[in-house]
Amino acid sequence: MESLVEIAHKAIADYGFRQEALWSPDGVIDRWGLSSKEAKVLTGALNEALAALPIPVEPEKIPSELERITKLIKGAL
């Protein structure tokens, strides 16, 4: 789960990485060594949550977005 939270945090703060996570998840899965269950969350629920984020996420909103998405990840696992 920690890897998914780290990926989410990076994707929230860095739009370029968010695009990679959304459109090239296989590379992210390989690089972060995600399990098949984690990969399913990345390409499913987390993908949908990241796609719905504003561009850019304002710096003051990053902590609340990360908290919301962390709860989503916990629920999906």
N, C-alpha and C positions, 0 to 999 in steps of 0.2 A: 504494500500500500504506500509506503514511503516514496517509492520511485514515482508512482502516479501523482502524488502530491507535489513532488519536486517538478515533474513535467508540467503539471497544471500551473504552478507558480511561475515557471519560466514562460509558459505560453500566455499567461495573463499579462505579464510585464513586457514581453518581447513579441511584437506582432509578427516578425519574420519567423521566429520559432513556432508561433501559433500556426502559421500557414504550413510549415513543415509537418507539424503534428496532425493537422487536418487533412492534408493532401498527400503526404508520404509517410503514413504511420508505420509502414514496415521498417523504414530506416530508424525511426525513433524506438520501435520495439526492439530491434537488434542492438542498437547503441546502449539502451538502458537495461538490456537483459530481462525484459518482462516475461513473466510466466504467461501461459496461454489464457488464464483467467484474467490477468491484468491487461493483456492485449485486447481481450474482448471488451473490457471496460473502456479502454482507450479508443477503440474504433466504434463504440456504441454510445453509452451515456455521456462519457467525457467529450467525445467528438461533438455531440449535439450542444453541450453546454458551452464549449469553446466557440463554436460557430455562432452562438447567440450573443456573444460578448460585443460590446461597442468597440469601435476602432477610433482612437486608442482607448484603453481603459485608463481613466485618469488616476494619477498616482495615489490620491487620497481614497480611491475606491478599491485599490488592489487588495488590502487586507480583508475587506468584507466579501469581495468576489472569491478570494482564496478560501475563506471560511465556508462560504456557500458550496463551492465546488468540492471541498474536502468532505463535507457531509454527503454530497452526492456520491462521491467515490466510496465512502464507507457503506452507504446503502446498496451500492451496486455490487460490492464484494460480498 
